[in-house]
Amino acid sequence: MGTIIVDPSSEIPETDLSRTSLSSRVRKGKNNDDMQFVEFMLGHEYFAVNLFHTREVITPTEITPLPNTPAYIRGVMDLRGSITTIIDLKILLNLTDEIEQKKRSRIIILDQEASEKPVGILVDDVYSVSTHHADDIDRNAEDEIHTIRNILGVIRKNVKDGHKLILWLDIQAIRASIEKDL
Amino acid sequence: MKVLDDIKIGRKLISSFLAVVIIMIIVGIVGYSGVSTTNSYIGEMYEEQLLPTQQLLVIQSQLWQVRGNSAGYFAIPSTRNSTRIQTDAIIKSIEANLTSYESYITSDDERSVYNEAMKSWETYKVALDKFYPIVDSGDTETSITQMTTGDMVTARMALSASVDTLITMDINDAKNLEHESEETVTSIILMIVIAIIIGAVFAFSLGILISRSITGPLSQGVFMIQEMRAGHLGNRLKMTRKDEIGDLTKAMDEFSDDLQFVIIGGMKQIAAGDLSISVPPRDDRDEIAPAFNQLITAINGIVGEIRTLISEAEEGRLKKRGDSTLFTGAYQNIVIGINNMLDAITTPLNEALRVADQYSEAKFTTRFNEDIPVKGDLIALKDGLNTIGSELSTAITSISEQVSVLSASSEEAAASVEEITSGSASVAQSSAVVSANAEKSVNAVEQVLGAMEELNTSVSTVAAKVESVSRLTQEANGTSASGIKQAAVAESGITAINGAVNDVGMIISEIRDQMNEINKIVVIISDIADQTNLLALNAAIEAARAGDAGMGFAVVANEVKTLAQESQGSAENISKIITSLQNQSERAANAMVLATSEVSKGSVAITDTIQFFHHIAEQVEEISQNMTEVASLSEEEAAAVQEITSSVSEVKEMAAETAEEAVGSAAATEESASALNQVSGIINELSTIATRINESVSRLNG
């Protein structure tokens, strides 16, 4: 278990780094084709959100539970003076088969407008910030599943033994869908 | 009277009682008929006079009620209807009563009065029927006229008068009846009195007659029995009656005959000496005849007994005695007296015979027994016999004394010789016993000698064995001492091992502490790497948001992140290695603990071993000492055995000598015994002779 988690986090950055540096050097004019993601794990699955929809990553501190709220709202915490609502993304996406709490769980604080409430999502281990080319992103399923599953596309990522698939979540849509409960 | 006497008394009494009962029944019947006649008079009076009179009185009162009701009907219009209904009911009742009265009419006069009453009743009823509509029409005057004059009044008055006449007639009838019944009762009382008087006279005369016929003859019988008691047996009643009293007097006459002729006659015969009579008993319970016969038998018995005794005495057999137990009272006294007389003669004679007998057997000391009474002529016989005895006795006594002296002397000699003989015999016997014993002791001593020699060899063997045991124990002593030394060496070695093991344990625990320290440091490093990783991620995010300006910073952030991840991996590796090291040191520590316990067990075992060796050494020492003692004792024993053997040999020799000597003395004794036997024989012969003489003399002397 430990090795599976360690491997991608220890291997991928090099390729990412080389590719990022490569792409930044080779395809400077085509910046629009590159997209940057914050990649994280929920259970054994890999997910990603657009880097520009995030603000920072923190380690979870004390979370105060809120009464009379849905199960996916863990509670609120004080983040440098602003009360931030913490959402358990695994419960929200019905990925509850993996119950064990990871040691290295993180909270990704989402980027918000001035009018919006500050929100953080609780995930199991943020392992990299990476850049992917548009060719590596399959957006074909977008039209059919967009509204139902909140998935914008599937990212193919090369690792040492082949490649793996990362689901690109439409975090803003997800947030909008639960806006009334926040 | 004769006829009355011939009837049995029981029948006579029963028939007279029957006659009295018949008289009583006649009196009872007369009384009963009188009472029932009176009762019929009273019943007639009640049914024919009292009941109709009561009915007439009821009619009278109901008539008054009707009269009252008609006035009420006129005066109170409000209750007219109910009054009318009531009146109708009363009228019906009056009519029923009148009709039923008809059955009580007994005479023609009464019939004509009743018809008159019925006529006036009909008229009154018609008047009443007319009266009601007049009242209803409201014609007051006519109504009053009807009520005061007219048929209503006249008819009612006539009816009432008739009813009164009827009542008077009934009462008269009742009076007549009462008078009649009174007369009847008087005549009945007269009849009862007459019947009672006749019955009483008859019963009383009957009683006198019967009692007289019973008591007269009875008093005659009583008189006769009184006469018999006075001994006058000549009276007889000689009655010819056939009832129970006749039987009784006949039996009394027969009894008188028996007494006078059989018993008294028999007695007169006995008194005259004729004993041949006997009276046959009438039956089993007859007491007179057996008693009479018994008397005759008793007299016969005593006469026979006396006759026998006399004839025996005549024949000279004076020992015969009469048996007094067969008789009683005076008869017994007679027999005893005769016996006593015979005794007075025969006893002195018998004594004289006895004394003569004794003298014939040479017993001259016998004398006539003084206890036996001797009287008259027999005293001379007694004295003569006594003199013979005393004279002969004195002569014989003097002979006897002389012979006794001789006999005593020879007996004494015989006794002395016997003593000597028995003495020498016992000496011979003793010497034979001594000889046998000496031989036995020689044998025994020889056996003892053999046993002593065996003992001697055994003792020598024991001594040899003891020496070898002593040597062995000394060797064992040495071995156990060396064992103790080696065990001590092993103990010190184990103590050293124990110390070394304890040292190793301490070192291992120190190592463990240090490992824990290292682990803490590794955790800190891991935390720092984690923080660094987070910082790198945030830096990358910031750099990306900065766009092209942050490009360089993004590269640096990535490098930092890589470094952090590497250091994280290294820390984890170190942690793993330390964990395995800790496990191993743990195991080593456990092994050490195990070794320590084993070593201490070994140490205890060795200590025990040393103690055992000490015990062995001590016990071996004790054995050695005991053995030494045994050795010295067995040597002493050997010496003692030697001494005993020599003593026993001496004893043996002495015993042999004794045996020889005993044989010699036995022979000598036997010789002297035979000589003594000869002497004894002579003395015995002498003694026998003296004894014989003595016997003869003593026989003479009695």
Interface residues (C-beta under 8 A of the other chain):
Chain A: V6 S9 S10 P13 E14 D16 L17 T20 S21 S24 Q36 V38 L51 F52 T54 R55 E56 V57 I58 T59 R104 R106 V126 S128 V129
Chain B: D530 L534 L537 N538 A540 I541 E542 A544 R545 M551 A554 V555 N558 K561 T562 Q565 E566 G569
